[in-house]
Amino acid sequence: MKKRILIILPILIAVVTFIFVYRYYNKEDKTTTLTITEKRWVEENHEKEFDFEIVNDYPLYGLNGVGVIFDFVEDFEENIGIEFNKISYLKTEKPTGKGYRIRILDNDEELTDQDLFLFSDNYVIVGKQYERINHIKDIKNKKIGVLKEDEEKITFYLKGASNLSYATYEDVATMYDALDKEEINMLVVPNIMYLNYTIQKDKYHINYYLTEAKKQIVLTLSDSDKKLNTILVKYYNKWKQLNYVSEYNKEYLAYYIDNNKLDAKTKTSLMSKNYVYGYVENVPY
């Protein structure tokens, strides 16, 4: 019996020691989400340059160097200690590198295991006048404007409507001009992507949200920096829970004020209030 105890005791000590060491090196910091091992990696790699391509003409999310995406990246840099080489591109283009990059996908495009879903942007039906539309079947006898790239998708999602005709356009400015001239009755666009039109007070009205038609905004991770990929995903998941809504609301309010050219008194009044914006499948609008 004594001999058995002498054999088992070192094994138990080794197991307990292993568990203690494992938990010590893998316990996450409450603020940064980093483990001891990951903190050591950051210390060893903080001087390296990591490319991050960010769409820079997408209202609220990335526009002229500000927006929710930029807010997250800057928060990550400040708290983690890794600096990104931020590279801007336009929403009509595609990122070209193999580092970190924001991509805009259609809702039928599948995400890879390298894609971190950030948020989606639903399509909306916009008119010059407000019309109460509860269901697609309520849309009748209308001429609808769509972007050429969206024609097949939108006609599919509006198949429950009756007696519709469509006009296709190469760009959104021409399509809105056609709406102003009453050449079409309504048009369909991604909501946030072209928010600069509908956010102008009383000029246009969102009459219906096509909840199944949307753009997906994703962060595609680096092809080579696996350790930083893990750190970035963990940090974003926590940041989204704690900061996303407040950052979105801040960007929405600032964008509304800027686009409606409000006077100082109105700005002060708006900014003194708390706003909670609605969601459609995790998409604020």
VOPAGU-2260 file (C-alpha; in pm, 1 decimal, decimal comma):
REM VOPAGU-2260
SITE   aa  ch    i         X         Y         Z
SITE  MET   A    0       0,0       0,0       0,0
SITE  LYS   A    1     280,3     237,6      95,2
SITE  LYS   A    2     465,3     151,7    -222,2
SITE  ARG   A    3     151,5     225,8    -431,0
SITE  ILE   A    4     112,4     565,6    -263,3
SITE  LEU   A    5     475,9     646,0    -340,4
SITE  ILE   A    6     410,3     565,8    -707,7
SITE  ILE   A    7      79,7     758,9    -733,8
SITE  LEU   A    8     188,1    1070,7    -539,4
SITE  PRO   A    9     442,2    1199,9    -797,3
SITE  ILE   A   10     185,6    1144,7   -1070,5
SITE  LEU   A   11     -75,6    1347,3    -880,7
SITE  ILE   A   12     177,5    1624,2    -816,5
SITE  ALA   A   13     269,9    1630,9   -1185,9
SITE  VAL   A   14     -97,8    1646,2   -1290,9
SITE  VAL   A   15    -177,7    1926,4   -1043,8
SITE  THR   A   16     132,9    2118,1   -1152,7
SITE  PHE   A   17      38,4    2078,2   -1519,2
SITE  ILE   A   18    -316,3    2203,9   -1455,1
SITE  PHE   A   19    -185,1    2503,2   -1257,2
SITE  VAL   A   20      70,3    2597,5   -1525,7
SITE  TYR   A   21    -180,6    2546,9   -1806,6
SITE  ARG   A   22    -441,1    2766,6   -1638,2
SITE  TYR   A   23    -180,6    3032,0   -1557,7
SITE  TYR   A   24     -61,2    3062,7   -1916,9
SITE  ASN   A   25    -408,7    3039,2   -2068,7
SITE  LYS   A   26    -608,3    3259,7   -1832,5
SITE  GLU   A   27    -742,3    3556,5   -2027,6
SITE  ASP   A   28    -692,6    3915,3   -1915,8
SITE  LYS   A   29   -1033,5    4073,6   -1848,2
SITE  THR   A   30    -952,4    4388,7   -2044,5
SITE  THR   A   31    -748,0    4264,1   -2339,2
SITE  THR   A   32    -864,4    3896,5   -2353,5
SITE  LEU   A   33    -495,7    3804,3   -2392,2
SITE  THR   A   34    -334,4    3507,9   -2220,8
SITE  ILE   A   35      20,9    3518,3   -2082,4
SITE  THR   A   36     141,6    3338,1   -2394,2
SITE  GLU   A   37     -34,3    3586,9   -2622,2
SITE  LYS   A   38     101,2    3885,1   -2428,3
SITE  ARG   A   39     449,5    3747,2   -2476,6
SITE  TRP   A   40     383,1    3709,7   -2849,7
SITE  VAL   A   41     265,8    4073,5   -2869,1
SITE  GLU   A   42     581,1    4190,9   -2689,5
SITE  GLU   A   43     794,6    4000,2   -2939,8
SITE  ASN   A   44     603,5    4120,3   -3246,6
SITE  HIS   A   45     478,0    4470,7   -3165,5
SITE  GLU   A   46     728,2    4635,3   -3398,8
SITE  LYS   A   47     617,5    4435,1   -3701,8
SITE  GLU   A   48     392,3    4594,0   -3964,2
SITE  PHE   A   49      57,8    4427,9   -4040,1
SITE  ASP   A   50    -151,7    4548,3   -4335,2
SITE  PHE   A   51    -522,8    4617,1   -4279,2
SITE  GLU   A   52    -733,1    4716,5   -4582,2
SITE  ILE   A   53   -1045,7    4912,2   -4482,7
SITE  VAL   A   54   -1331,9    5033,5   -4701,0
SITE  ASN   A   55   -1330,2    5411,5   -4667,2
SITE  ASP   A   56   -1652,0    5535,2   -4829,7
SITE  TYR   A   57   -1913,9    5331,7   -4642,3
SITE  PRO   A   58   -2129,7    5551,2   -4412,1
SITE  LEU   A   59   -2109,2    5477,7   -4038,6
SITE  TYR   A   60   -1863,7    5189,2   -4080,3
SITE  GLY   A   61   -1570,8    5339,8   -4268,2
SITE  LEU   A   62   -1585,0    5689,9   -4415,6
SITE  ASN   A   63   -1292,6    5930,6   -4454,1
SITE  GLY   A   64   -1096,3    5762,1   -4178,8
SITE  VAL   A   65   -1377,1    5741,0   -3921,4
SITE  GLY   A   66   -1655,5    5494,9   -3845,5
SITE  VAL   A   67   -1726,2    5177,2   -3649,9
SITE  ILE   A   68   -1451,2    4975,8   -3820,0
SITE  PHE   A   69   -1190,2    5244,9   -3759,6
SITE  ASP   A   70   -1312,0    5276,1   -3398,5
SITE  PHE   A   71   -1255,5    4904,4   -3342,7
SITE  VAL   A   72    -912,5    4899,8   -3506,9
SITE  GLU   A   73    -793,0    5200,1   -3306,7
SITE  ASP   A   74    -929,6    5050,2   -2984,0
SITE  PHE   A   75    -746,6    4724,7   -3060,4
SITE  GLU   A   76    -420,2    4907,9   -3131,9
SITE  GLU   A   77    -443,7    5107,2   -2810,0
SITE  ASN   A   78    -524,1    4816,2   -2579,9
SITE  ILE   A   79    -326,6    4535,4   -2742,6
SITE  GLY   A   80     -20,1    4725,6   -2859,7
SITE  ILE   A   81     -13,0    4610,3   -3222,6
SITE  GLU   A   82      -8,6    4878,6   -3492,6
SITE  PHE   A   83    -173,0    4823,9   -3831,5
SITE  ASN   A   84     -74,2    4976,8   -4161,9
SITE  LYS   A   85    -422,2    5096,7   -4258,8
SITE  ILE   A   86    -485,7    5093,6   -4635,4
SITE  SER   A   87    -803,0    5258,4   -4769,0
SITE  TYR   A   88   -1006,8    5140,4   -5067,2
SITE  LEU   A   89   -1350,4    5226,6   -5212,3
SITE  LYS   A   90   -1662,8    5010,3   -5189,7
SITE  THR   A   91   -1670,0    4975,6   -5570,3
SITE  GLU   A   92   -1325,3    4811,9   -5548,8
SITE  LYS   A   93   -1194,5    4499,9   -5376,6
SITE  PRO   A   94    -906,2    4460,1   -5132,0
SITE  THR   A   95    -598,9    4321,6   -5305,8
SITE  GLY   A   96    -365,3    4205,0   -5029,6
SITE  LYS   A   97    -333,5    3888,5   -4823,2
SITE  GLY   A   98    -327,4    4064,8   -4487,1
SITE  TYR   A   99    -630,7    4178,5   -4289,1
SITE  ARG   A  100    -903,7    4318,4   -4513,2
SITE  ILE   A  101   -1265,4    4424,8   -4492,5
SITE  ARG   A  102   -1476,8    4263,8   -4764,3
SITE  ILE   A  103   -1833,5    4337,0   -4878,5
SITE  LEU   A  104   -2020,1    4022,7   -4983,4
SITE  ASP   A  105   -2369,2    3951,9   -5114,6
SITE  ASN   A  106   -2597,0    3751,8   -4886,5
SITE  ASP   A  107   -2565,0    3438,8   -5103,5
SITE  GLU   A  108   -2184,6    3437,4   -5082,4
SITE  GLU   A  109   -2052,8    3185,7   -4832,6
SITE  LEU   A  110   -1808,5    3291,8   -4565,0
SITE  THR   A  111   -1485,4    3096,4   -4536,4
SITE  ASP   A  112   -1321,9    2987,4   -4211,3
SITE  GLN   A  113   -1098,7    3293,8   -4255,1
SITE  ASP   A  114   -1394,7    3536,0   -4249,8
SITE  LEU   A  115   -1514,0    3703,1   -3931,4
SITE  PHE   A  116   -1868,7    3830,9   -3978,2
SITE  LEU   A  117   -1899,3    4192,0   -3862,6
SITE  PHE   A  118   -2247,1    4312,4   -3963,4
SITE  SER   A  119   -2499,4    4308,5   -4244,5
SITE  ASP   A  120   -2665,0    4586,4   -4441,1
SITE  ASN   A  121   -3022,5    4518,6   -4550,3
SITE  TYR   A  122   -3171,7    4643,8   -4874,4
SITE  VAL   A  123   -3457,8    4892,8   -4845,2
SITE  ILE   A  124   -3731,9    5018,0   -5074,2
SITE  VAL   A  125   -3715,7    5397,4   -5094,1
SITE  GLY   A  126   -3970,9    5647,9   -5226,7
SITE  LYS   A  127   -4022,7    6023,3   -5245,4
SITE  GLN   A  128   -4347,4    5982,3   -5053,0
SITE  TYR   A  129   -4416,7    5764,0   -4754,3
SITE  GLU   A  130   -4625,9    5456,1   -4831,4
SITE  ARG   A  131   -4733,9    5203,8   -4570,6
SITE  ILE   A  132   -4614,8    4862,9   -4690,3
SITE  ASN   A  133   -4654,9    4575,0   -4446,5
SITE  HIS   A  134   -4581,7    4289,4   -4684,3
SITE  ILE   A  135   -4425,3    4248,7   -5027,4
SITE  LYS   A  136   -4765,8    4149,8   -5163,8
SITE  ASP   A  137   -4881,9    4505,4   -5082,1
SITE  ILE   A  138   -4652,2    4641,2   -5355,4
SITE  LYS   A  139   -4856,4    4673,0   -5673,7
SITE  ASN   A  140   -4838,7    4854,7   -6006,4
SITE  LYS   A  141   -4499,2    5014,6   -5946,0
SITE  LYS   A  142   -4193,8    5090,6   -6153,0
SITE  ILE   A  143   -3891,1    5000,2   -5942,5
SITE  GLY   A  144   -3537,3    5126,9   -5990,7
SITE  VAL   A  145   -3251,5    4883,7   -5923,5
SITE  LEU   A  146   -2878,5    4888,5   -5977,8
SITE  LYS   A  147   -2775,2    4668,1   -6268,1
SITE  GLU   A  148   -2564,0    4447,6   -6043,4
SITE  ASP   A  149   -2867,3    4386,6   -5816,1
SITE  GLU   A  150   -3136,8    4329,5   -6078,4
SITE  GLU   A  151   -3155,2    3950,2   -6063,6
SITE  LYS   A  152   -3145,9    3942,1   -5684,2
SITE  ILE   A  153   -3408,5    4212,6   -5628,4
SITE  THR   A  154   -3654,6    4078,3   -5883,6
SITE  PHE   A  155   -3631,9    3745,1   -5704,5
SITE  TYR   A  156   -3703,9    3893,5   -5362,0
SITE  LEU   A  157   -3993,5    4100,7   -5499,3
SITE  LYS   A  158   -4159,7    3813,2   -5682,3
SITE  GLY   A  159   -4447,2    3823,8   -5430,2
SITE  ALA   A  160   -4546,5    4171,2   -5553,1
SITE  SER   A  161   -4777,0    4218,4   -5850,9
SITE  ASN   A  162   -4752,2    4405,2   -6180,1
SITE  LEU   A  163   -4405,8    4549,8   -6125,3
SITE  SER   A  164   -4172,9    4680,5   -6393,4
SITE  TYR   A  165   -3804,8    4751,9   -6347,0
SITE  ALA   A  166   -3555,3    5013,1   -6462,9
SITE  THR   A  167   -3186,5    4934,4   -6421,1
SITE  TYR   A  168   -2909,3    5186,1   -6357,3
SITE  GLU   A  169   -2530,5    5178,7   -6361,3
SITE  ASP   A  170   -2492,3    5406,0   -6058,7
SITE  VAL   A  171   -2697,0    5515,5   -5760,6
SITE  ALA   A  172   -2684,4    5890,7   -5835,3
SITE  THR   A  173   -2855,0    5840,5   -6172,4
SITE  MET   A  174   -3116,0    5617,2   -6010,5
SITE  TYR   A  175   -3201,8    5873,7   -5741,5
SITE  ASP   A  176   -3221,8    6139,7   -6012,7
SITE  ALA   A  177   -3479,5    5923,0   -6190,1
SITE  LEU   A  178   -3675,9    5900,3   -5863,9
SITE  ASP   A  179   -3668,9    6279,8   -5829,0
SITE  LYS   A  180   -3799,6    6315,5   -6185,5
SITE  GLU   A  181   -4073,3    6055,1   -6113,4
SITE  GLU   A  182   -3946,1    5828,0   -6388,6
SITE  ILE   A  183   -3969,3    5550,0   -6130,8
SITE  ASN   A  184   -4198,9    5513,2   -5829,9
SITE  MET   A  185   -3946,8    5361,5   -5586,3
SITE  LEU   A  186   -3596,7    5221,9   -5582,0
SITE  VAL   A  187   -3406,4    4950,8   -5395,1
SITE  VAL   A  188   -3060,2    4996,5   -5240,8
SITE  PRO   A  189   -2853,3    4871,1   -4944,3
SITE  ASN   A  190   -2960,0    5089,7   -4652,4
SITE  ILE   A  191   -2635,5    5197,2   -4486,7
SITE  MET   A  192   -2425,4    5190,6   -4803,0
SITE  TYR   A  193   -2634,0    5478,9   -4944,3
SITE  LEU   A  194   -2747,1    5632,4   -4617,2
SITE  ASN   A  195   -2638,3    5976,4   -4739,0
SITE  TYR   A  196   -2963,9    5991,9   -4938,8
SITE  THR   A  197   -3220,1    5868,7   -4686,9
SITE  ILE   A  198   -3067,0    6038,2   -4382,3
SITE  GLN   A  199   -3156,1    6379,1   -4528,6
SITE  LYS   A  200   -3461,7    6482,2   -4330,5
SITE  ASP   A  201   -3796,8    6445,5   -4512,7
SITE  LYS   A  202   -3637,2    6415,1   -4859,1
SITE  TYR   A  203   -3680,7    6038,8   -4904,6
SITE  HIS   A  204   -3873,1    5771,4   -4715,3
SITE  ILE   A  205   -3784,0    5410,6   -4641,8
SITE  ASN   A  206   -4106,9    5227,5   -4715,7
SITE  TYR   A  207   -3997,8    4866,6   -4668,1
SITE  TYR   A  208   -3702,7    4661,8   -4538,4
SITE  LEU   A  209   -3607,5    4358,2   -4746,1
SITE  THR   A  210   -3471,8    4157,7   -4454,7
SITE  GLU   A  211   -3356,4    3867,1   -4673,0
SITE  ALA   A  212   -3163,5    4082,7   -4919,5
SITE  LYS   A  213   -2846,0    4224,0   -4768,3
SITE  LYS   A  214   -2476,7    4288,7   -4794,7
SITE  GLN   A  215   -2242,6    4110,1   -4555,0
SITE  ILE   A  216   -1946,9    4304,7   -4420,2
SITE  VAL   A  217   -1673,0    4069,2   -4304,5
SITE  LEU   A  218   -1318,0    4089,8   -4177,1
SITE  THR   A  219   -1104,7    3842,3   -4368,6
SITE  LEU   A  220    -813,0    3735,0   -4154,1
SITE  SER   A  221    -448,1    3724,5   -4252,9
SITE  ASP   A  222    -330,4    3432,3   -4462,3
SITE  SER   A  223     -14,0    3399,1   -4254,6
SITE  ASP   A  224     -42,9    3560,5   -3908,7
SITE  LYS   A  225    -227,0    3281,4   -3728,1
SITE  LYS   A  226    -149,2    3394,5   -3373,2
SITE  LEU   A  227    -267,4    3749,9   -3441,7
SITE  ASN   A  228    -579,0    3606,2   -3607,2
SITE  THR   A  229    -672,4    3435,7   -3280,3
SITE  ILE   A  230    -604,9    3750,6   -3077,0
SITE  LEU   A  231    -804,9    3970,2   -3315,5
SITE  VAL   A  232   -1110,5    3741,5   -3322,2
SITE  LYS   A  233   -1124,9    3713,3   -2942,1
SITE  TYR   A  234   -1086,0    4086,1   -2897,1
SITE  TYR   A  235   -1352,2    4171,1   -3157,3
SITE  ASN   A  236   -1607,4    3933,9   -3002,8
SITE  LYS   A  237   -1567,5    4106,2   -2666,4
SITE  TRP   A  238   -1554,6    4455,3   -2819,6
SITE  LYS   A  239   -1874,8    4390,1   -3012,4
SITE  GLN   A  240   -2059,3    4295,3   -2693,7
SITE  LEU   A  241   -1936,7    4596,4   -2496,6
SITE  ASN   A  242   -1885,3    4873,7   -2750,6
SITE  TYR   A  243   -2054,5    4810,7   -3083,9
SITE  VAL   A  244   -2395,3    4963,2   -3010,2
SITE  SER   A  245   -2256,6    5277,9   -2847,3
SITE  GLU   A  246   -2001,6    5329,2   -3126,6
SITE  TYR   A  247   -2269,7    5278,8   -3391,7
SITE  ASN   A  248   -2503,4    5525,9   -3221,7
SITE  LYS   A  249   -2222,6    5781,5   -3194,9
SITE  GLU   A  250   -2137,6    5748,5   -3565,8
SITE  TYR   A  251   -2505,0    5760,0   -3668,4
SITE  LEU   A  252   -2571,0    6078,2   -3471,8
SITE  ALA   A  253   -2256,9    6248,6   -3606,2
SITE  TYR   A  254   -2348,8    6150,4   -3962,6
SITE  TYR   A  255   -2707,2    6273,3   -3919,9
SITE  ILE   A  256   -2590,4    6609,2   -3784,2
SITE  ASP   A  257   -2334,0    6653,4   -4060,6
SITE  ASN   A  258   -2568,3    6563,0   -4347,5
SITE  ASN   A  259   -2854,4    6779,7   -4225,2
SITE  LYS   A  260   -2630,4    7080,9   -4156,5
SITE  LEU   A  261   -2788,9    7147,8   -3818,2
SITE  ASP   A  262   -2723,3    7466,8   -3626,6
SITE  ALA   A  263   -2528,5    7469,6   -3300,6
SITE  LYS   A  264   -2838,7    7479,5   -3079,2
SITE  THR   A  265   -2997,2    7176,9   -3247,9
SITE  LYS   A  266   -2669,3    6986,9   -3234,1
SITE  THR   A  267   -2639,5    7049,3   -2860,0
SITE  SER   A  268   -2998,2    6937,3   -2804,7
SITE  LEU   A  269   -2951,7    6614,3   -3001,4
SITE  MET   A  270   -2618,3    6525,6   -2842,9
SITE  SER   A  271   -2756,9    6570,8   -2492,0
SITE  LYS   A  272   -3004,7    6285,6   -2545,7
SITE  ASN   A  273   -2956,2    5909,8   -2542,5
SITE  TYR   A  274   -3050,8    5727,6   -2861,0
SITE  VAL   A  275   -3119,9    5360,7   -2919,3
SITE  TYR   A  276   -3155,6    5265,2   -3284,3
SITE  GLY   A  277   -3350,5    4962,2   -3402,1
SITE  TYR   A  278   -3211,2    4642,0   -3550,6
SITE  VAL   A  279   -3302,2    4406,1   -3832,0
SITE  GLU   A  280   -3099,9    4084,0   -3794,6
SITE  ASN   A  281   -2833,7    4266,4   -3592,6
SITE  VAL   A  282   -2831,9    4558,9   -3835,7
SITE  PRO   A  283   -2898,0    4902,6   -3689,4
SITE  TYR   A  284   -3104,3    5138,3   -3899,6
